Amino acid sequence: MNTMDTTTTSSQATYQTALRTAVMTGVFSAVVCALLVVNSYRSLAYDPLASRELKKLKATLVRQPEEEALKNRIRKLDLDLRQKYFRQRELSSRGTDLFLLGTILFVLSSQYAAVLRKRLPLPKPGRTSNPWDARTAWITRWWVGGLGVAFAALLISYALKPQRALTRESLKVASADGTGQSQNAGGVPTPEEWKKNWPSFRGAEGLGVSAFTDVPTSWDGATGKGVLWKAPVPLPGMNSPIVWNDRVFLSGANETQHEVYCFEAKTGRVLWRASAEDRGASQPQSFDISPETSYAAPTMATDGQRVFALFATGALAAFDFEGKKAWTQNLGLPQNSYGHSSSLAVSRNLLFVLFDQGSIEDKKSKLLALDTETGKTVWQQKRPVGSNWTSPIVVETEKGQQVITVANPWAIAYDPAKGEELWRVGEIGGETAPSPTFAKGVAFAVAPGEKLVAIRTDGRGDVSKTKTVWTADQNIPDICSPVSNGDLVFLLTSSGAVTCYDGEEGKKLWEQYLDVNFRSSPSLVGDKLYLLSEEGVMFIVAADKQYKLLGKAKLGEQCYACPAFAEGRIYLRGKQNLYCLGK
Amino acid sequence: MRFVPVVAFLLLLPLLPGSALASERFPPPDFETGYKQPQTITPHARWPVLEYLDVFVLAGALGLSAYLVMKKRSRRGIAALSIFSLAYFGFYRQGCVCAIGSIQNVALGLMGSGYHVPFSVVAFFLLPLLFALFFGRTFCAAVCPHGAIQDVVLLRPLRVPGWLEHTLGLLAYIYLGAAVVFAATGSAFILCEYDPFIALFRLTGSFEMVTLGVCFLVIALFVGRPYCRFLCPYGVLLGLLSRVSKYRVTIYPDKCIKCRLCEDSCPYGAIREPTPEPVAVGRAAGRKTLLLFMALLPVLIAIFSWMGVGIGPSLARSNATVRVAERVWREDTGKASGTTKASSAFRYTGQPPQKLYKEALQIGRRFRTAGGLFGAWVGLVIGLKLIALSVKRRRFEYEADRAACVACGRCYPYCPEEHVRLKALAEIMAKEAVT
C-alpha cells in the first residue's frame, strides 16, 4: 500500500511539475508573442523611405540643389530612419528565438502532463465505436464518386478555357514566309535584324553608328561614279532615310500635302507613295514653319512590319510595307517656334514620340509610347521641359533598356516598358537640337553651345551630381548630334569645327576647322568618321586620337539629312533627290 | 481547454517571420555617403561527405525505428526517435533532402532529361520504400520530420468518419500524380513549393508558406497527421508497399483477445475491427455492384485520360519556358503592352524567338501526354477505390490497417496482452540479473 501511495504521490508531483512548467512557459511565450506581434505590425507597416518628411526634404532639394545644410539634414534623417528599421528587425529576430524556445518547452511539458493524465479506455457495450458496415461503404462510394465528378468538372473547366496559349496554328513556326519582311512568328525583328537595318533616325539605336564597314568611301555625283541610283523625292523634307531590308522610306510634305515614300533599295523605283492625311481629322490652321525644319523634319521609324511618319502638323500615320494605312493619329499642332522636328523611335511593339512644346510653365511637353500595331497610347509621361528639337534614343544599358531624352533643362531617361522616369540630369540649357548619344554605359547630352555632359546611366533619381562623369565646354555643337565609340567622342558644330574628346575622362584630344557648314550629324563607320556638309561634300576622317582626313566625296547637291548605312551602301537624301551610293 | 494557448500561438505564428518579410530590401541612399557596399558573397557548398552522413543517419534511424516498432514495441522509444528525426532531418537539415520531395527528383531523372539525381536523393527515395517492403511504414513512425512535427502537437485527436477518411485519402494519390507530372516535365517541384512545414523547419519563408504550415499544425491538434493521411504523396508509395510487407504491425504481441480496449487508441483511424459473421442476404447485390465497378474501371481511365489530355495546355503554363514564350509572343503580336522581367531577359540573350516558340510547343506536347497519363492515373485510383469499397473482407481480430498504420506504437500499451508480455519480460530479465 505504501509503495502504491509513494508511486501515486510521485506521479502526482511529476504531473504538477509538468503542468506548472507548461503554464510558466505558456505565459512566457504569450508575452513574447504579443510583443512580437506588435513589433511585426510596426515592421510591416514601416517603410523607411516612405517618410513624408524625407520626401518633402528631397523635393526641396530638387529646387535648391546647392543647399548643403539641406543635404546634411536629408542624410541624417535617412540614416535615422534606416537604423530604426534595422533595430526593429533585430528585435524581431531575437524575439522569434525566445518564442520558439518557449513554445517548444510548452509543447513538451503540456504533452507530458497530458500523458500523465491519460484516461483509461472504457469501451461501451454493444456496437463498436468505429463501425464499418455495408451502409457506410455505400455512403463512402457516393462520396468517392462525388470527388471523382468534382475533379472531372475541374478538368473540364480547364480544358474548355479559352486558349491564350501558344499553338502551332497561332505561331505558324514552320512556315517561313520567304519575303524577308516578317522576321519571326510574331513579326518583331531579332536583335541581329534590328542592327543590320537602319530603322530610325541615326540607325538602330539612334547612335549614328553603322553596323557595316564595307561602305563606299568615294563617289562623284556629277559624273555618276559610285552612284547606284538617284531618285527624285516628290515633296521636300529635312528627314533622313530609313532602311529595312530591300526598302528605303522617306517622308515629304508641304503646306497641303503630307506623304510617305517607299523606294526599292535595289533600283530606286518608287514602290508606293501614300498620303498621311487623316481625312476624318480636323486639319490645323495654316501656320508658319521655319525653312530650317520644314513640314517633314522628323525622321520616320519602322518596327519591321510597319513604318511610322510624323509631321510638323502633329499628324502621325502608320503604313504597312505595302503602303496600306494601318492607323493615324493627330497629336495636335505643337507649339514650336521652329516647327516640330523630333524624330520617332521604336522598341519592339512601342513607338516613342517626343512631343515637347511651349515653355516649361505651359506643362504641355510629353513623351508618348504608342502601340505600333494599333496606335493606341500605352503610356505617356509629362515632361518638365519646354520646346525641343532633339530626338529620343532607345538604348540597352546594363540596367536594362532606357529611352534617353535631352531638352532644356533636363536630360531624362525613362523605362520604355512602363514610362517611369529612371534618372535625370539638370542644367541643360539653350535651344536643344543635338540628340543624345550613348556608348559603354555612358550617355552624352549636349547643351547647345554650352557644354557636353557625360552621364553614367546606372543611376536613379536626380543624378546631376552623382553620375556626371565629366563635362566639356569647347566647340560644343548647336545642331549636329555627337557620336561615340565609347573610347572617343566626336563633336561637330554647324560652322565646321570637328572636335575629339577622350570618352573616359573628357580630355580634348584634337580639334579641326573644316570651314564649311554642317546640318547633318556625324556618323561612325568602323574606324572612320563620316561628316556630310551642307554643300553635299562627305568628309571622311579617321576616328582616332589624332586628326587625319582620309578623303572627300562630292554629291553635288545640298544635304541636310543624315546618311543611312546598309551593307556596301550609303543612302543620302539631297535637297531634291535620294541617292544610293555603292559599287 | 488546455490546448487553447497552443491554438492561439499557432494562429499567431504567421506574424512572426518578420525577418523573412524584412528581406524585401530597399535601395541604398541616393547620395554619396562614403559607405562601401559589402560584396555579395556566395555561401560555400555543404561538405560533400555530409551527404553520406545524412544517408547513414537515415539508414540508422530506419533500422532503429523498425526495431522499436517490431521487436521492442516501445512507444516511448518511437517518440524519442521521432523527436531526434524532427531535430536532425527537420530543423538541422531544414527538411532537405527529404524523401517526399525526392519523388520529383527521381521522376525528372527517369525522364532522361539529362538531370543527374544525386546519390543522397536516390537513397532517401529508396531506403524508406525498402524498409516499408519488410516492416511497413516505419519511416512514418519515427523518421519523417513532417510526421514528427504533426505528432508532437497532437493533443486531442478527433475521429474522422470513415467516408471522409477514404474520400480525402484519394487527394494524396491525385497530388502524387500531379507532382510527378510537373517534375517529369521539368516545370516545377510542387511538393517543395507547397511543403507546409519547410518554412517552420527553416524558421523563415514567405507569409503564405508559414501560414500554410501553421494551418496544418492547428488542424493537427485535433486531427492526427492531416498531411500524412490526406496529402502525403510519399505516404501513398509507402502504403502500397506496406500492404505486401513481410512483417506487419500488430496491436497485440501474440493474440487478440478482443477486449476492445485498443478500439479508440489510434489517432489516425488505422485500427480495423473484426467483421461480423457474414450473412447470405444481399450477397448477390454486392456481387453485382462489384462487377459494375470493375466494368467501370476502364471507362473511368479512358474518360479521365481524355480530360487530362485536354488540360495539357493549361498545365503547360506552369513551365517557365512556356510562360516566357507566351509572353514574348503576346508582346510581339501586340496582344500585350510593355515587357516583363522574363521577356526582357530573354530578349537580352539575343536568341531568336522561333527557337523559344518551338521549345514551348515541344513542352506543350509533352504536357498533353503527361496530362493524359495523369488523368488515367486519377481514373484508375478512383475506380480501384470504388472496387475496394465494394469488396467485403473478413477480419477475426482487431488489426492495424497495413496501408494506413504509421506504426507510431500508440496502440501497444492499450493491449492487456502487451502488459503481460512486458511483465513476463521484466521477470525474465530480473531472473537473469539474479543468476
Interface residues (C-beta under 8 A of the other chain):
Chain A: A22 G26 S29 A30 C33 L36 V37 N39 S40 Y41 S43 L44 D47 P48 L49 K71 I74 R75 D78 Q88 R89 S92 S93 G95 T96 F99 L100 T103 F106 V107 S110 Q111 A113 A114 P121 P123 T128 S129 N130 P131 W132 A134 T136 A137 I139 T140 R141 W143 V144 G145 G146 L147 G148 F151 A152 L155 I156 Y158 A159 L160 K161 Q163 R164 A165 L166 T167 R168 S170 L171 V173 N184 A185 G186 G187 V188 T190 P191 E192 R348 N349 L350 D371 T372 E373 T374 V378 W379 E396 G400 Q401 P416 A417 K418 G459 R460 G461 K465 T466
Chain B: R2 F3 P5 V6 A8 F9 L12 L15 L16 P17 G18 S19 L21 A22 F26 P27 P29 D30 F31 E32 T33 V152 V153 L155 R159 G162 W163 L164 H166 T167 L170 I174 L203 C259 R260 L261 C262 E263 D264 S265 G269 I271 R272 E273 T275 G282 G286 L300 I303 F304 M307 G308 G310 I311 P313 S314 L315 A316 R317 V322 A325 E326 V328 W329 R330 E331 D332 T333 G334 S337 G338 T339 S344 R347 Y348 G350 P352 P353 Q354 Y357 K358 A360 L361 G364 G375 V378 I382 K385 L386 L389 S390 K392 Y414
